[in-house]
């Protein structure tokens, strides 16, 4: 079996008008998503039935988890607890990886 390495920032591009996302890896027990948001694009508040883990792979974004606000930059990560509302906004062009 040949394993190929990935450069995460090359796996997804920005789109005008709305953010884009795609699954880059999937198993029965978890998925890995990539998201690309242009500056000021947002992901509306939502919660998930499972814990998730967000890592910024490019840019800078604002994250609200419950009542707490965070600014994350390239290379920084944060857990997203299940059943807690979270919101994401790109302060600059922003790519993130989400594992859930």
N, C-alpha and C positions, 0 to 999 in steps of 0.2 A: 504494500500500500504506500503510495506517495503522498506525503503531507506537504502542503504548500503554506508558506508563511503569508500573513496578511499585514498590510499597513492600513490601520483602521480609517484614517482620514481619507484614503483613496477609494474606499468602498462605497461612499455616498457623496452626492453633490448637493449644493444648495439649490433651492427653487424659489423664484419670486412668487408672492401671493400666499403661500402656506408652507408649513414645514413638511418634511418628508421623512419616512422611516422605512426600515427594512430589517428582516431577520437575516443574520449572518451565520448563525449556528443554532441547531435545535436538537434536543434530546427529549426523551419522554418526560424527564423531570425538570427541565429548565430550557429557556430560550435566551439568546443574546440578540438584542436589537441595536441598531444604530439609528440615530436621529440627526437631522441637519436642520437648523433653524437660522434664517437670516436675522440680522439685528432687528429687534422689536417683535419678532414673531413669538407666539406663545402656545403652550399646551394648556388647555383649560383645566381647572381644578378637577381632580378625579382621585379615586382610591383604588386599590387593588386587593384581591382576596389573598394574596401571598406577599411575603417580604420581597423586596427588590433592592438592587444595588446600582447606583448611577455613578459613572465616571466620565469626566469631561476629557475629551480627546483633542479638542481644539476650541479656542475662544474663551468666552466668559458668559456666564448666565446667572440669573437670579432664580433661586429655588425657595418656595415656601412649603414647609412641612407642618401641618397643623397650624399653630399660631407662630411658629418660628421662621425667621427669614435668614437666608444664607446667600452669599455670593461665591460661586465656584469658578475656578480658572483651570486652564489646561493642566492635567495631571492630578487634579483633586477629585475625591470621591465622597459619596455620602450614602448611607442606607436609607431606604424608603420603607418604613414599617407598614405592614398590611393594615388595611381598614382605616388608614389615616389619610385625609385629603392632602394632596400635594399639587403644586402648580409650578410650571417652568416657563421662564421668559428669557429670550436671548438678549443680553445687553450689547453684545457684539456678535458677529457671525459665530455660530456655536454648534459644535458637534459633540454628541454624547453617546456613550454606550450604556445600555440598560440590561441588566441580567435579572431575569425573574422566572 
